Amino acid sequence: MGDADKAAEVNMIAAGLAVPATILKVGHHGSETASSPAFLALVKPATAIYSAGMGNSFGHPKAITLADLAAVGARIFGTDVNGTVLVSTDSQTYQVLPARGGPRLPPLPTITP
């Protein structure tokens, strides 16, 4: 996905390129400008991996992006939390091998009284 944004996702959907994927490299470092709910509903990743530096000045990944990924059932890994994230496959199965920790949990929703 690289830095593909929501406009690029719309084009992928229109062209029939938003196909189911077991593993998604999350677009634009987990920014709110990518990974739209419509795109994620078509791709339905089981695992999502984003690349973002810890404490980066952009605040990536964004909470809304993590929540949208969780809403489609993706296990979420990120380089800010997990360090290097290695995916190993034998072409039939795969393993996600993070340098540290496990899947990132999305932030809990804010509950207002």
C-alpha positions in Angstrom: 0.0 0.0 0.0 2.9 2.4 0.6 1.5 5.9 0.9 -1.7 5.1 -0.9 -4.5 7.2 0.5 -8.3 7.0 0.6 -8.5 8.4 -2.9 -6.2 5.7 -4.2 -8.3 3.1 -2.3 -11.5 4.4 -4.1 -9.7 3.9 -7.4 -8.6 0.4 -6.4 -12.2 -0.4 -5.4 -13.5 0.9 -8.8 -11.0 -1.1 -10.7 -11.7 -4.3 -8.8 -8.3 -4.3 -7.2 -9.5 -4.3 -3.6 -9.4 -8.0 -3.2 -9.4 -10.1 0.0 -5.9 -10.4 1.5 -4.7 -12.4 4.4 -2.0 -9.9 5.3 -2.3 -6.1 4.7 0.7 -3.7 4.8 -1.3 -0.8 6.2 -1.2 2.3 4.1 0.5 5.6 5.0 1.9 4.5 8.4 -1.5 3.9 9.9 -2.6 7.5 9.2 -6.3 8.5 9.1 -5.8 9.4 5.4 -5.7 5.7 4.5 -7.4 2.4 5.4 -11.0 3.5 4.9 -13.7 1.2 6.3 -15.0 0.6 2.7 -11.6 -0.6 1.6 -11.0 -2.7 4.7 -14.5 -4.3 4.3 -13.4 -5.6 0.9 -9.9 -6.6 1.8 -10.8 -8.2 5.2 -7.2 -8.7 6.4 -6.6 -11.3 9.0 -3.3 -9.6 9.9 -2.4 -5.9 9.4 1.1 -4.5 9.7 2.0 -0.8 9.8 5.4 0.9 9.9 5.7 3.9 12.2 8.5 5.2 14.4 7.8 5.2 18.2 6.8 8.6 19.3 6.7 10.0 15.8 5.7 13.7 15.4 2.7 12.7 13.2 1.0 10.6 15.9 0.9 7.5 13.7 -0.8 5.2 13.9 -4.1 7.0 14.5 -6.6 5.5 16.9 -9.4 5.5 14.3 -7.2 3.5 11.9 -6.5 0.9 14.6 -10.2 0.7 15.5 -11.2 0.3 11.8 -8.6 -2.5 11.4 -9.9 -4.2 14.6 -13.5 -3.9 13.4 -12.7 -6.2 10.4 -11.0 -8.7 12.8 -7.4 -8.0 11.9 -4.6 -8.8 14.3 -2.5 -5.6 14.3 1.3 -5.3 14.4 3.3 -2.2 14.2 7.0 -1.4 14.2 6.6 1.2 16.9 5.3 -1.4 19.3 6.7 -4.6 18.0 10.1 -3.6 16.4 10.8 -5.5 13.3 7.9 -7.6 12.2 8.8 -10.7 10.2 6.3 -12.8 8.3 7.3 -16.3 7.5 5.3 -18.5 5.1 5.5 -22.0 3.5 2.9 -20.8 0.9 0.2 -22.6 2.8 0.4 -21.1 6.3 2.1 -18.1 7.8 3.5 -16.9 11.1 4.0 -13.3 12.2 7.2 -13.1 14.2 7.5 -9.7 15.9 10.8 -8.7 17.5 8.9 -8.0 20.7 5.4 -8.3 22.0 2.2 -9.6 20.4 -0.6 -8.0 18.4 -1.4 -4.4 19.3 -4.8 -3.9 20.8 -6.8 -1.0 19.5 -7.6 1.8 22.0 -10.8 1.2 24.0 -13.7 3.4 23.0 -14.2 6.5 25.1 -17.3 6.2 27.3 -19.0 9.4 28.2 -21.5 9.4 31.1 
